[in-house]
Amino acid sequence: MGIGADKPFSMPASIDTARQIKKATQGSERIARPGQVVGLVVRFRSPDVQALSARNAPPPDALVAQLNSVAGGELSYQRAMSMGFHVFRFATPKPLSEAGAILERLRALPEIEQVTEDLRTSRDLTPNDVAFPTQWNMQSVYTYGGAANLPAAWTMTTGSASTVVAVIDTGITAHPEFQSRILPGYDFISDPVNANDGNGRDSDASDPGDWTAKHECGYGEPAYTSSWHGTHVTGIIAAAGNNWSGMAGVNWRTRILPVRVLGKCGGSVSDIIDGMLWAVGLEVPGVPTNPNPAQVLNLSLGGWSPSGCTSAYEEALNRVRATGALVVAAAGNDDNESAYVVPAACEGVMTVGAIDHDGYRASYSNYSVVNAVSVSAPGGDISYYGTDGSGIYSTVNSGTKGPVASSYAYYQGTSMAAPHVSGIAALALAQDPQISPELLYYSIYLSSHDFPRDSICSSYAETYLLCGAGIADAYQTLLTVMGLQPYLLVTEYYNVDIRHYFRTGARSDSAFILAGNAGKGWRDTYDYFLAWRDASSGAQAVCRFYAKGPNSHFFTADAKECEDVKSYPGWVYEGIAYYMKVPKNSVCPSDSVPVHRLYNNRFIFNDSNHRFTTDMDVVTRMTQAGWIYEGVKMCGGGG
């Protein structure tokens, strides 16, 4: 598939949203690294001009002059290129932001089919950790098809100490790979026997070991040595890299928040939910508030649920999303449908399946015929190949019962796959701390690279995404995040009680609604579109109004309409909502998409409400339901 394909969403979002995000990030797609832009690579729309490239000939002088004029007189033709492209050079290299403005203008020319930056490239960052050569999971996708493509990503960022990833697991043992970046955590295991540390809940999130005797977890269950599961997960996310020692994790600078919810024989849903809420800074009775809220929650755990996501998990996850955090969960290791594993089955969760070193589904990994898996990531497959090296190498402890000494080991599982994605998410947050959890989700999802063509994961791609959209790709994710930096996501909510729609680009509004503070009845429609963060690129301010009578908001990017509404009785101007482009004669600029406005025609009942959407299927359904179509009123990003 790759980023260029239309992928069904496991997060129930509009396919329109996917297309807009992909188009908005075309300029940053498949480029080498952020740095100086030395020129532009252009493919003209005319087949005759593309044929000139194949003959190693330049485009017509008139086209070259037109490009140079639109670019401000700074472009010169350099050479023909493969695939019908021609290469142009700037007189002096430009920063990506400056070149982006020129790209915007060139993309509006009808003579151009495609134009992208030509960046100065550098070698991948290959860390010097002694075990790195054995870490197939961290290598380039060109070396191992199942790798997470980290060396190229590390040339862009190795992480930031401002990001916090919560590892909601068995607790963590001290390890030199990450010990200096461990935050004060909490032990949420309420059953002292299950906790195995002599008491119930306390502020010590270290892992005392989870070894069990035969039959201890049920008749017929064998004895187990301690797993050090949370420590292994943490190493994948955060082991220090390029320090001539041990291994390299995905993110070398992020801080880790240990939240202990699993002990002997597992853990309870009630403890897990409390741990999730505490991890993002929400209050839990009898527990001190967490002063270091996490932006990413890793849950390498799950339980079987015949009805899918439970109401308790659903409410908890909405509260977590309200804080702006992304939840990453393991799909499960039962070689079965992940739609019955929680929290993996819940909406808004980035659910991760496991693949082997070649990119094939791991023999044990859960899958989904209802798009309940978001992406796959390296989980290893020792069960199939029979060798440790086919697993995932990470940090553990050498103790068979209690902790003894820091060590390393190969494990397999979707529990190992999920932390790759959590680490990638933290890398993305280091690059753009303002990105919303929804855009972060889409960036990882849409940037995933393809499964092998003969893989079962590819076999059903036209019908459903058995193993998710693809294999999580750190490098492509960072490029996508970079391309999305001019934009913000405008989300939509619907109230089932008053039958009103509401749009917002503000995280504070979404947080207020998702936390239940706006009252009951609000639902996320997952009908999103892109707006601009500021007035750059020719975007105009969108005025936001509120009327108490109908309890409804109204938005307009038309300056005259904005001034008119300010004079309407009962309507209060609330400021600038976001920035959008304005259509001319109902036609949007080529770099944008039409946003349609519909009206419920209930003014006489003091119940006016408008809906704004980019989706023509929504327009059709709404007009059939009696709403009035008012035309294209603004233009969103991603055209």
PLY file of the C-alpha trace (Angstrom):
ply
format ascii 1.0
element vertex 639
property float x
property float y
property float z
element edge 638
property int vertex1
property int vertex2
end_header
0.00 0.00 0.00
2.28 2.79 1.20
1.22 6.35 1.79
-0.09 6.75 -1.73
-2.88 4.21 -1.37
-6.38 4.70 -0.03
-6.40 2.76 3.23
-9.55 1.99 5.20
-9.27 3.35 8.71
-9.23 1.17 11.78
-9.86 4.42 13.61
-13.37 5.17 12.26
-12.48 8.30 10.31
-13.67 9.66 7.00
-11.78 8.41 3.94
-11.92 12.08 2.84
-9.73 12.88 5.84
-7.17 10.31 4.72
-7.00 11.74 1.20
-6.64 15.29 2.48
-3.79 14.36 4.83
-1.98 12.49 2.07
-2.29 15.40 -0.35
-1.28 17.91 2.29
1.94 15.98 2.91
2.90 15.27 -0.70
5.69 17.82 -0.53
7.38 15.99 2.32
6.82 12.48 1.00
9.84 10.26 0.35
12.35 13.08 0.87
15.66 12.35 2.48
15.78 14.53 5.59
14.92 18.04 6.72
17.70 20.38 5.68
18.50 22.75 2.88
16.47 22.53 -0.32
18.84 22.73 -3.27
16.16 22.74 -5.95
12.89 21.31 -7.23
11.95 18.15 -9.09
9.13 18.82 -11.57
6.99 16.61 -13.78
4.94 18.56 -16.29
1.43 17.44 -17.15
2.03 17.28 -20.90
3.06 13.79 -22.14
5.16 15.52 -24.82
7.21 17.34 -22.18
7.61 14.13 -20.18
8.86 12.49 -23.38
11.52 15.22 -23.66
12.84 14.10 -20.29
13.13 10.52 -21.53
15.25 11.86 -24.44
17.46 13.77 -21.97
16.11 17.05 -23.38
14.96 20.17 -21.47
11.36 21.38 -21.34
10.34 24.23 -23.69
11.87 27.62 -22.89
8.42 29.09 -22.25
7.74 26.57 -19.47
11.15 27.17 -17.90
10.53 30.92 -17.96
7.07 30.47 -16.44
8.45 28.39 -13.56
11.25 30.85 -12.94
8.80 33.75 -12.87
6.43 32.08 -10.41
9.41 31.08 -8.25
10.58 34.68 -8.03
13.39 34.46 -10.58
15.48 32.05 -8.52
15.21 28.82 -10.51
17.44 27.56 -13.29
17.09 24.37 -15.31
19.68 21.70 -14.47
18.90 18.36 -16.13
16.42 15.71 -17.20
15.59 12.94 -14.75
13.96 9.51 -14.82
10.17 8.96 -14.67
9.42 12.03 -16.80
10.81 14.56 -14.31
13.06 17.58 -14.86
15.39 18.98 -12.19
15.69 22.70 -11.39
18.17 24.38 -9.04
17.91 27.39 -6.75
20.69 29.98 -7.00
21.35 29.39 -3.30
19.98 26.58 -1.09
16.83 27.45 0.84
15.35 26.34 4.16
12.38 24.01 3.87
9.91 26.67 5.05
10.95 29.15 2.35
10.94 26.53 -0.39
7.48 25.46 0.76
5.99 28.84 -0.17
7.40 28.51 -3.70
6.00 24.99 -3.94
2.54 26.27 -3.01
2.61 28.68 -5.97
3.97 26.14 -8.43
1.40 23.51 -7.51
-1.32 25.94 -8.56
-0.05 25.94 -12.16
-2.16 23.71 -14.44
0.96 22.83 -16.47
2.50 20.98 -13.54
1.49 17.44 -12.60
3.86 17.03 -9.65
6.56 19.08 -7.93
8.61 18.27 -4.84
11.70 19.50 -3.01
15.18 18.27 -3.91
16.94 18.16 -0.56
20.57 17.74 0.31
20.80 14.29 1.85
23.06 12.67 4.38
23.86 9.15 5.47
21.57 7.32 7.85
22.49 7.47 11.52
23.71 4.00 12.42
24.28 3.82 16.18
27.47 2.31 17.60
25.75 0.19 20.27
27.44 -3.21 20.32
24.20 -5.18 19.91
22.71 -2.96 17.21
23.77 -5.23 14.30
21.59 -7.98 15.81
18.58 -5.65 16.17
16.90 -6.33 12.83
13.78 -4.56 14.09
15.55 -1.18 14.25
17.25 -1.40 10.84
16.42 0.19 7.51
13.45 -1.19 5.62
15.87 -1.83 2.74
17.82 -4.21 4.97
14.87 -6.01 6.58
11.37 -5.73 5.17
9.90 -5.98 8.66
12.10 -3.29 10.21
10.77 -0.01 11.62
13.16 2.10 9.50
14.91 3.94 12.32
18.39 4.90 10.97
16.93 7.48 8.56
14.51 8.74 11.22
17.37 9.32 13.67
18.90 11.83 11.24
15.81 13.94 11.89
15.41 13.44 15.65
16.45 11.01 18.36
13.70 12.23 20.66
13.15 14.85 23.32
13.11 14.89 27.11
9.90 16.90 26.89
7.97 13.80 25.82
6.64 11.26 28.31
5.63 7.68 27.45
3.68 5.74 30.07
4.53 2.03 30.19
1.41 0.47 31.70
2.71 -2.96 32.50
4.44 -5.08 35.17
6.55 -2.21 36.44
10.20 -1.62 35.56
13.53 -2.75 36.98
16.55 -0.47 37.05
18.65 -0.68 33.88
21.54 1.51 32.66
19.92 1.83 29.22
17.19 4.16 30.52
17.43 4.55 34.30
18.25 8.27 34.22
15.00 8.95 32.33
12.56 7.06 34.56
9.97 9.30 36.23
8.28 8.56 39.57
5.51 6.10 38.80
2.84 4.24 40.75
1.84 0.68 41.57
-1.90 0.29 40.94
-2.20 -3.41 41.77
-4.80 -3.43 44.54
-4.53 -7.15 45.45
-1.42 -7.70 47.65
-1.10 -11.33 46.57
-1.23 -10.37 42.90
1.17 -7.49 43.55
3.80 -9.82 45.01
5.42 -6.95 46.93
3.79 -7.39 50.33
1.17 -4.67 49.96
-1.40 -3.20 47.63
-1.22 0.14 45.88
1.80 2.31 46.58
4.22 4.74 44.96
6.77 2.05 44.10
6.32 1.07 40.44
9.38 -1.16 40.34
8.90 -4.77 39.27
9.48 -7.27 42.13
9.05 -10.18 39.71
5.96 -12.09 38.60
7.16 -15.69 38.91
4.50 -18.29 39.69
4.40 -21.84 40.96
2.66 -24.66 39.11
-1.16 -24.36 39.34
-0.85 -20.91 40.99
-2.69 -19.18 38.16
-5.15 -22.01 37.65
-5.15 -25.77 37.62
-2.85 -27.06 34.90
-0.96 -23.81 34.53
2.80 -24.42 34.57
5.32 -22.61 36.73
6.86 -19.48 35.22
10.00 -17.51 36.00
9.69 -13.72 36.21
9.05 -12.14 32.81
10.42 -8.60 33.36
7.86 -7.75 30.71
7.65 -4.01 31.47
11.43 -3.71 31.42
11.62 -5.39 28.00
8.91 -3.08 26.65
10.70 -0.03 28.05
13.99 -0.95 26.39
12.32 -1.12 22.97
10.89 2.35 23.47
13.72 4.11 25.22
17.08 2.31 25.46
19.87 4.85 24.97
21.46 4.75 21.52
24.87 5.56 20.08
26.65 5.18 23.44
28.98 2.25 22.56
27.05 -0.03 24.89
24.21 -2.51 24.83
21.37 -1.84 22.43
19.46 1.05 20.86
15.80 1.76 21.52
13.48 3.71 19.23
13.69 6.96 21.20
16.92 7.87 23.03
15.70 10.90 24.95
12.07 10.42 25.93
11.21 9.98 29.59
9.35 6.90 30.82
6.48 6.87 33.32
6.16 3.38 34.87
2.60 2.43 35.80
2.37 -1.02 37.39
-0.92 -2.84 36.73
0.21 -6.43 36.05
1.54 -8.80 38.69
1.32 -12.51 39.32
-1.24 -14.08 36.96
-1.92 -10.77 35.21
-4.05 -7.88 36.38
-7.58 -6.51 36.68
-9.37 -4.14 34.30
-10.21 -1.81 37.19
-6.53 -1.41 38.05
-5.60 -0.93 34.40
-8.21 1.80 33.88
-7.12 3.63 37.02
-3.53 3.39 35.82
-4.42 4.82 32.42
-6.26 7.79 33.89
-3.49 8.49 36.40
-0.88 8.32 33.65
-2.40 11.31 31.84
-2.76 13.40 34.99
-6.40 12.68 35.85
-7.55 12.12 39.42
-7.84 8.63 40.89
-9.36 8.30 44.40
-6.78 7.74 47.11
-3.80 8.29 44.79
-1.66 11.45 44.50
-2.05 13.23 41.15
0.63 12.45 38.59
2.73 15.62 38.04
4.20 14.29 34.75
1.28 13.47 32.41
2.14 11.21 29.50
1.48 12.06 25.86
1.71 8.39 24.80
0.34 5.36 26.68
1.79 1.94 25.83
-0.45 -0.98 26.80
1.26 -4.23 25.90
-1.59 -6.12 27.51
-5.15 -7.19 26.83
-8.02 -9.44 27.76
-10.70 -11.34 25.86
-14.09 -9.62 25.60
-16.85 -11.36 23.58
-18.66 -8.04 23.05
-15.57 -6.06 22.07
-14.79 -2.78 23.77
-16.54 -2.40 27.12
-18.33 0.75 28.26
-15.81 1.19 31.08
-12.88 1.15 28.68
-14.75 3.39 26.23
-15.38 6.07 28.83
-11.83 5.85 30.18
-10.33 6.13 26.72
-12.46 9.17 25.92
-11.10 10.83 29.05
-7.56 9.89 28.06
-8.07 11.26 24.53
-9.42 14.46 26.06
-5.99 15.12 27.54
-4.39 14.86 24.10
-2.68 11.51 24.66
-2.33 8.70 22.11
-3.08 5.16 23.30
-1.07 2.32 21.72
-2.13 -1.27 22.48
-1.01 -4.78 21.54
-3.40 -6.69 19.26
-2.91 -9.97 21.16
-1.04 -13.24 20.64
-3.83 -15.77 20.03
-3.72 -15.99 16.21
-7.31 -14.78 16.36
-9.61 -11.80 15.76
-8.39 -8.72 17.67
-11.86 -7.13 17.70
-12.54 -9.19 20.84
-9.42 -8.11 22.72
-9.57 -5.04 24.94
-8.38 -2.34 24.95
-7.15 -3.18 21.43
-10.73 -3.32 20.10
-11.68 0.16 21.31
-12.16 3.17 19.04
-9.31 5.66 18.94
-6.72 3.11 20.08
-3.73 2.50 17.83
-3.77 -1.30 17.81
-0.55 -3.01 16.75
-0.08 -6.47 15.26
3.26 -8.26 14.98
5.40 -9.14 11.95
8.68 -10.99 11.51
11.97 -9.71 10.08
10.75 -10.09 6.49
7.45 -8.31 7.11
5.20 -11.38 7.25
2.55 -11.73 9.95
3.97 -13.43 13.01
2.47 -16.90 13.47
0.85 -15.95 16.79
-0.28 -12.40 16.02
-3.93 -11.48 16.16
-5.46 -9.98 13.03
-8.80 -8.47 12.10
-11.40 -8.75 9.35
-13.17 -5.64 10.68
-10.15 -3.29 10.55
-9.51 -3.55 14.30
-5.72 -3.58 13.73
-4.19 -0.20 12.90
-0.65 -1.12 11.86
1.86 -3.89 12.41
5.38 -3.57 13.81
8.32 -5.84 14.61
7.31 -8.51 17.11
9.56 -11.34 16.01
8.62 -14.98 15.53
10.80 -17.30 17.59
7.94 -19.83 17.59
8.12 -20.21 13.81
11.84 -19.85 13.13
13.09 -21.49 16.32
15.96 -19.06 16.88
16.37 -16.26 19.41
17.68 -13.95 16.70
14.26 -13.93 15.05
12.85 -12.29 18.18
13.16 -8.78 19.61
16.27 -8.00 21.64
15.71 -5.75 24.64
16.36 -5.08 28.31
15.41 -7.48 31.13
16.72 -8.61 34.51
18.71 -11.78 35.11
16.67 -12.87 38.15
14.37 -15.87 37.80
12.28 -14.64 40.74
13.26 -11.29 42.22
15.52 -8.80 40.42
19.25 -9.58 40.41
21.16 -7.76 37.66
20.49 -5.86 34.45
20.52 -8.04 31.37
19.15 -8.48 27.83
16.99 -11.12 26.14
15.05 -11.95 22.98
11.24 -11.99 23.31
8.41 -12.23 20.81
4.87 -10.88 20.81
2.54 -8.05 19.93
3.70 -6.79 23.33
7.04 -6.13 21.60
5.41 -4.66 18.48
3.38 -2.00 20.32
6.37 -0.23 21.94
7.96 0.32 18.53
4.90 2.40 17.65
4.90 4.17 21.01
8.54 5.11 20.48
7.80 6.38 16.97
4.91 8.46 18.34
7.28 10.03 20.87
9.77 10.81 18.07
6.96 12.54 16.17
6.01 14.55 19.26
9.63 15.65 19.58
9.40 16.97 16.03
6.01 18.66 16.48
4.89 18.98 20.12
1.64 20.62 18.98
0.36 17.77 16.82
-3.04 16.45 17.90
-3.41 12.77 18.86
-5.68 12.26 15.85
-3.11 13.65 13.39
-0.40 11.69 15.17
-2.45 8.52 14.68
-3.00 9.29 10.99
0.68 10.14 10.47
1.77 6.71 11.69
-1.08 4.93 9.93
-0.73 6.56 6.52
3.07 6.40 6.54
3.30 2.65 7.11
5.21 0.73 4.44
3.91 -2.22 2.49
3.68 -5.83 3.55
5.30 -8.34 1.17
3.10 -8.87 -1.87
2.74 -12.59 -1.16
1.91 -12.00 2.51
-1.51 -12.89 3.88
-1.55 -9.31 5.15
-1.61 -8.12 1.51
-3.93 -10.83 0.16
-7.16 -9.28 1.45
-6.15 -5.61 1.24
-8.95 -4.72 -1.18
-11.55 -5.99 1.30
-10.10 -5.42 4.76
-6.77 -4.71 6.39
-6.05 -8.01 8.08
-2.82 -6.79 9.71
-3.48 -3.06 9.59
-2.50 -0.43 7.04
1.12 -1.57 6.80
4.33 -1.81 8.79
5.03 1.16 11.06
7.78 3.29 9.50
9.55 5.81 11.74
11.17 7.76 8.92
8.06 8.15 6.79
6.05 9.09 9.89
8.43 11.96 10.64
8.22 13.17 7.04
4.43 13.14 7.24
4.45 15.01 10.54
6.77 17.58 9.02
4.43 18.02 6.06
1.46 18.52 8.39
3.07 21.27 10.48
1.24 24.13 8.70
-2.11 22.49 9.49
-4.40 21.63 12.35
-7.22 19.10 12.40
-10.77 20.41 12.63
-12.84 17.80 14.46
-16.62 17.43 14.52
-18.97 16.39 17.32
-22.69 15.59 17.23
-25.12 15.81 20.12
-27.70 13.03 19.87
-30.08 14.81 22.25
-30.32 18.25 20.61
-29.29 16.99 17.14
-26.66 19.67 16.65
-23.21 19.56 15.07
-20.17 21.43 16.34
-16.75 21.97 14.75
-13.50 22.93 16.47
-9.79 23.12 15.83
-9.01 23.78 19.49
-7.75 20.94 21.67
-9.35 22.62 24.68
-12.81 22.27 23.10
-12.25 18.61 22.26
-10.94 17.95 25.76
-14.00 19.64 27.28
-16.38 17.52 25.20
-14.57 14.17 25.45
-14.24 14.52 29.21
-18.04 14.85 29.43
-17.93 18.45 30.67
-20.15 19.71 27.84
-22.96 17.43 28.98
-24.15 14.06 27.82
-25.02 13.15 24.27
-21.89 14.34 22.45
-20.29 11.90 20.02
-17.19 12.19 17.83
-18.34 11.86 14.21
-14.77 11.29 12.93
-15.65 13.60 10.02
-12.54 15.79 10.05
-10.83 18.25 7.72
-7.60 20.23 7.72
-7.32 23.96 8.40
-4.24 26.15 8.52
-2.69 27.11 11.86
-2.16 30.73 10.78
-2.68 33.16 7.91
0.28 31.89 5.89
-0.30 30.41 2.43
-3.15 32.84 1.78
-5.55 31.41 4.36
-8.18 33.70 5.89
-9.39 33.88 9.47
-12.57 31.89 10.18
-14.93 33.81 12.46
-16.63 31.83 15.21
-20.03 32.83 16.61
-22.31 31.44 19.30
-26.04 31.99 19.87
-27.43 31.04 23.27
-31.03 30.69 22.03
-30.49 27.79 19.63
-27.35 26.74 21.57
-25.40 26.60 18.33
-22.18 27.80 16.72
-21.68 29.32 13.28
-18.46 29.71 11.27
-17.53 31.78 8.24
-14.34 32.61 6.34
-16.07 35.39 4.40
-15.00 38.76 5.84
-18.26 40.49 4.85
-20.44 37.71 6.26
-18.39 37.84 9.45
-19.12 41.56 9.88
-22.80 41.02 9.06
-23.24 38.26 11.66
-21.58 40.45 14.29
-24.58 42.75 13.99
-27.19 39.98 14.27
-29.12 39.99 17.57
-28.27 37.05 19.80
-25.04 36.08 18.02
-21.81 36.57 19.97
-18.45 36.79 18.19
-16.01 34.38 19.91
-12.89 35.15 17.87
-10.88 33.32 15.23
-11.53 29.58 15.11
-8.81 28.64 12.58
-7.72 29.68 9.07
-9.18 28.52 5.76
-8.98 29.59 2.14
-11.93 31.31 0.48
-13.56 30.01 -2.72
-14.10 32.19 -5.78
-17.41 31.51 -7.46
-17.68 28.33 -5.37
-14.32 27.05 -6.69
-11.49 26.40 -4.25
-7.77 26.95 -4.94
-6.03 23.85 -6.28
-4.20 23.21 -3.00
-7.43 23.01 -1.01
-10.69 21.08 -0.78
-14.26 22.42 -0.76
-16.01 22.65 2.59
-19.78 22.46 2.10
-22.27 24.19 4.39
-25.67 22.75 5.29
-28.47 24.32 7.33
-31.17 22.54 9.33
-33.79 25.21 8.47
-35.13 25.45 12.04
-34.87 29.20 12.60
-38.57 29.52 13.43
-38.08 27.00 16.25
-35.06 28.90 17.61
-33.05 25.77 16.81
-30.71 26.84 13.98
-27.67 24.68 13.33
-25.16 24.43 10.49
-22.97 21.55 9.48
-19.68 21.86 7.57
-18.18 18.90 5.70
-15.83 17.97 2.86
-17.66 14.70 2.25
-20.21 14.74 -0.59
-21.77 11.52 0.72
-22.57 13.43 3.92
-24.04 16.27 1.85
-26.29 13.81 0.02
-27.52 12.16 3.22
-28.15 15.49 4.94
-30.13 16.98 2.06
-32.19 13.81 1.82
-32.93 14.27 5.53
-34.25 17.79 4.87
-31.19 19.96 5.48
-30.64 22.87 3.06
-27.44 22.90 1.03
-25.86 26.36 1.11
-22.86 25.70 -1.13
-19.08 25.79 -0.80
-18.29 28.40 1.84
-14.62 27.76 2.67
-11.69 25.61 1.56
-9.64 23.25 3.73
-6.10 21.93 3.38
-5.10 18.90 1.36
-6.36 19.68 -2.11
0 1
1 2
2 3
3 4
4 5
5 6
6 7
7 8
8 9
9 10
10 11
11 12
12 13
13 14
14 15
15 16
16 17
17 18
18 19
19 20
20 21
21 22
22 23
23 24
24 25
25 26
26 27
27 28
28 29
29 30
30 31
31 32
32 33
33 34
34 35
35 36
36 37
37 38
38 39
39 40
40 41
41 42
42 43
43 44
44 45
45 46
46 47
47 48
48 49
49 50
50 51
51 52
52 53
53 54
54 55
55 56
56 57
57 58
58 59
59 60
60 61
61 62
62 63
63 64
64 65
65 66
66 67
67 68
68 69
69 70
70 71
71 72
72 73
73 74
74 75
75 76
76 77
77 78
78 79
79 80
80 81
81 82
82 83
83 84
84 85
85 86
86 87
87 88
88 89
89 90
90 91
91 92
92 93
93 94
94 95
95 96
96 97
97 98
98 99
99 100
100 101
101 102
102 103
103 104
104 105
105 106
106 107
107 108
108 109
109 110
110 111
111 112
112 113
113 114
114 115
115 116
116 117
117 118
118 119
119 120
120 121
121 122
122 123
123 124
124 125
125 126
126 127
127 128
128 129
129 130
130 131
131 132
132 133
133 134
134 135
135 136
136 137
137 138
138 139
139 140
140 141
141 142
142 143
143 144
144 145
145 146
146 147
147 148
148 149
149 150
150 151
151 152
152 153
153 154
154 155
155 156
156 157
157 158
158 159
159 160
160 161
161 162
162 163
163 164
164 165
165 166
166 167
167 168
168 169
169 170
170 171
171 172
172 173
173 174
174 175
175 176
176 177
177 178
178 179
179 180
180 181
181 182
182 183
183 184
184 185
185 186
186 187
187 188
188 189
189 190
190 191
191 192
192 193
193 194
194 195
195 196
196 197
197 198
198 199
199 200
200 201
201 202
202 203
203 204
204 205
205 206
206 207
207 208
208 209
209 210
210 211
211 212
212 213
213 214
214 215
215 216
216 217
217 218
218 219
219 220
220 221
221 222
222 223
223 224
224 225
225 226
226 227
227 228
228 229
229 230
230 231
231 232
232 233
233 234
234 235
235 236
236 237
237 238
238 239
239 240
240 241
241 242
242 243
243 244
244 245
245 246
246 247
247 248
248 249
249 250
250 251
251 252
252 253
253 254
254 255
255 256
256 257
257 258
258 259
259 260
260 261
261 262
262 263
263 264
264 265
265 266
266 267
267 268
268 269
269 270
270 271
271 272
272 273
273 274
274 275
275 276
276 277
277 278
278 279
279 280
280 281
281 282
282 283
283 284
284 285
285 286
286 287
287 288
288 289
289 290
290 291
291 292
292 293
293 294
294 295
295 296
296 297
297 298
298 299
299 300
300 301
301 302
302 303
303 304
304 305
305 306
306 307
307 308
308 309
309 310
310 311
311 312
312 313
313 314
314 315
315 316
316 317
317 318
318 319
319 320
320 321
321 322
322 323
323 324
324 325
325 326
326 327
327 328
328 329
329 330
330 331
331 332
332 333
333 334
334 335
335 336
336 337
337 338
338 339
339 340
340 341
341 342
342 343
343 344
344 345
345 346
346 347
347 348
348 349
349 350
350 351
351 352
352 353
353 354
354 355
355 356
356 357
357 358
358 359
359 360
360 361
361 362
362 363
363 364
364 365
365 366
366 367
367 368
368 369
369 370
370 371
371 372
372 373
373 374
374 375
375 376
376 377
377 378
378 379
379 380
380 381
381 382
382 383
383 384
384 385
385 386
386 387
387 388
388 389
389 390
390 391
391 392
392 393
393 394
394 395
395 396
396 397
397 398
398 399
399 400
400 401
401 402
402 403
403 404
404 405
405 406
406 407
407 408
408 409
409 410
410 411
411 412
412 413
413 414
414 415
415 416
416 417
417 418
418 419
419 420
420 421
421 422
422 423
423 424
424 425
425 426
426 427
427 428
428 429
429 430
430 431
431 432
432 433
433 434
434 435
435 436
436 437
437 438
438 439
439 440
440 441
441 442
442 443
443 444
444 445
445 446
446 447
447 448
448 449
449 450
450 451
451 452
452 453
453 454
454 455
455 456
456 457
457 458
458 459
459 460
460 461
461 462
462 463
463 464
464 465
465 466
466 467
467 468
468 469
469 470
470 471
471 472
472 473
473 474
474 475
475 476
476 477
477 478
478 479
479 480
480 481
481 482
482 483
483 484
484 485
485 486
486 487
487 488
488 489
489 490
490 491
491 492
492 493
493 494
494 495
495 496
496 497
497 498
498 499
499 500
500 501
501 502
502 503
503 504
504 505
505 506
506 507
507 508
508 509
509 510
510 511
511 512
512 513
513 514
514 515
515 516
516 517
517 518
518 519
519 520
520 521
521 522
522 523
523 524
524 525
525 526
526 527
527 528
528 529
529 530
530 531
531 532
532 533
533 534
534 535
535 536
536 537
537 538
538 539
539 540
540 541
541 542
542 543
543 544
544 545
545 546
546 547
547 548
548 549
549 550
550 551
551 552
552 553
553 554
554 555
555 556
556 557
557 558
558 559
559 560
560 561
561 562
562 563
563 564
564 565
565 566
566 567
567 568
568 569
569 570
570 571
571 572
572 573
573 574
574 575
575 576
576 577
577 578
578 579
579 580
580 581
581 582
582 583
583 584
584 585
585 586
586 587
587 588
588 589
589 590
590 591
591 592
592 593
593 594
594 595
595 596
596 597
597 598
598 599
599 600
600 601
601 602
602 603
603 604
604 605
605 606
606 607
607 608
608 609
609 610
610 611
611 612
612 613
613 614
614 615
615 616
616 617
617 618
618 619
619 620
620 621
621 622
622 623
623 624
624 625
625 626
626 627
627 628
628 629
629 630
630 631
631 632
632 633
633 634
634 635
635 636
636 637
637 638
